Amino acid sequence: EEYQIKDILNQDTYLVNGELKKWEGQTTAVFSTISSTAEYSPTILGSIPFMGEKEALEAVEAASAAFDHGQGLWPTMKVVDRIKCMQKFVKQMKETRSEVVKFLMWEIGKSLGDSEKEFDRTVEYINDTIDSYKELNSRSAHFSKVQGVNAMVRRSPLGVVLCLGPYNYPLNETFSLLIPALIMGNPVIFKPAKHGVLLISPLLEAFRNSFPKGAINILYGRGREVAAPVMKSGKVDILALIGNSKSAIALQDQHPNKNRLRLVLGLEAKNPAIILPEADLDLAISECIAGTLSFNGQRCTALKVLYVHESIAEEFNKRFSEKVDNLLFGNPWEKGVSLTPLPEKDKPAYIQELIDDATSKGAQIINAKGGQHSDNYIFPAVLFPVNKEMRVYKEEQFGPVVPILSFKDIQEPLNDMAESNYGQQVSLFGKDAKTIAPLIDSLVNLVSRVNLNSSCQRGPDVFPFTGRKDSAVGTLSIHDALRSFSIRTFVASKDN
Ligand code: G3H
């Protein structure tokens, strides 16, 4: 009862240039991912403005005016005042917790526990960013003398940021771009994800109250109708996007002066787990369950392919599959549930295609429940033996299907990682220090994070979050993101 949606939320205002303007135009309905009936039937949760070029350009003008070639109120504001704005925002944001958590469950099907975690992690992220921003400024406020030159180094804003976040963390990941961009003095144009858009509504008033005119502008609508004109205007200085590389490339292509455009991108990954013969199997299995299937595998850091040494493959596969079959599917607020409906309506059919392709090329579904599906969910299929010709090996599934390969020689997964277009993280399960130590030296040159005896993940948020090759451009995290959204400038003098 507590988690039911009682009122439809029609978002009939939009935030541009410090004002919540009345929306008079067409709207788009927002449907739920889950339904309260046993048979899936989507519920209308509300609606959002269907915006176009006019509003996109309005946002561009507002953000550009707020920056005003670096002379505007926001980029020139004193550090202490900018901090006050952010503190005001986070204080008001905290009051929206129950509403935002409810939308996280209904819009994207995230479990209650994970939705609460997403909200709390975001609040903590903002507070930690404020602290890190204070520290960055206190450290840079000193003169240092080098070769007769006194220099005072500081971090200065870069300009207008277009910020687009993903549906799997519509609050937390989006804010891991938006908050550092904003606190560094850059005005932001933000387009919420398609799924996970109504959850921004409870925050609009807090945004409006906390930041000066034009510092934050929020657009609704389809990417090609609103993000494209923003890029085409040539007034975007940083494209900050977490999502897929296709959209990132399309948006970059629309910018008339790519040399001027900076990028902060979190893109696809295909993180492998390598399970060595001497690994603690209980630990490896439980970490791989969480790693592959938490939030139904819809995480960029999810383990998307498992390499198990051939000497333990039979036992690993049996015990892993049994554990998968014991996972509970249900509504996000139900106790013990870890598998939930999928927000993308074509995802079950896509996962089924991957399963069919793999089984037609020699893999088997090795868990009893694998592939069972209804309209908006598909039970995770564990596939073995997978080979490199299969789509499930090549594509980032971003959903509930687990490909397993066996290997004889450690060089096999290493070669595959070297050939891969991705390079975010890896999980390595083993015990023997003599085997592990040289492996780590190789792995850190293939990815940006090596997880020993644990699944892949982004947190703790103070650690740099990035990737090699097609997986990322720039680095996020509490400390690094502040650097990604600013330029190091300095005042030099030869006076004593
Ligand atoms: O979707 C990618 C996220 O950054 C994953 O974050 O490892 O905290 O789930 P997480």
Boltz pocket constraint, residues with backbone or C-beta under 6 A from the ligand:
constraints:
  - pocket:
      binder: B
      contacts: [[A, 168], [A, 169], [A, 173], [A, 298], [A, 299], [A, 300], [A, 301], [A, 302], [A, 456], [A, 457], [A, 458], [A, 459]]
      max_distance: 6.0
